[in-house]
Amino acid sequence: MTHPLSPRALLIVAVGGAVGALARYGLSRAFPVAPGTFPATTFVINVTGAFALAFLLESLLRRGAPDHWLRLLVGVGVLGAFTTFSTMATEIALVLAGFRVPPVPDEDES
């Protein structure tokens, strides 16, 4: 098993994080939240990701295999970037304060 902060482990988490962040971005673009409404897309992303993480960790535990790289890649990387609680908390706070949730910018606007 590699040290938790080895360059290999950090690379595995980074690759997984890029995949998870792109998945979240894609879903946010595909299912935008209307201004002043509950951020349903972010909620579904977080709930789905939480169940996926529980399934992954339980599967690895039942297999008894020390798949450290799989836990890092999928659990920490992909699902860590996919499920970001801070995004959900910020969007709900904005809605409750009467502000609209800013939409994901179009590629043409950048």
C-alpha positions, 0 to 999 in steps of 0.5 A: 500500500502506498503512503496516503500522501504519495505523488501516486495517491495524489495523482489518483485523487486528482484524476478522479476529482477532474472526472467528478467535477466535470460530471457535476458541471455537465449535470448543472448545464443540462438541468439548470436551476431556475432563479429563486427555486430550490436547487434540485439538481445539486440536491440530486447530485449530492444524494446520488453521490452519497449513496454511490459512496456508501455502496462503494465503501460497503462493496470494498469492505465485503470483498475484503480487498485493500483496494486503496487506489479504487477508494482514492480514485472513486471515493475521494476523487470522483465522488468527492468532487461530484458531491460538494456539500458547500455548493448545496449550502450556498445555494440554499442560503441564497434562496432563503435570503431572497437572492437568485442562484447564479446560473452556470455561465455559458461557454460563449460568455467566458 
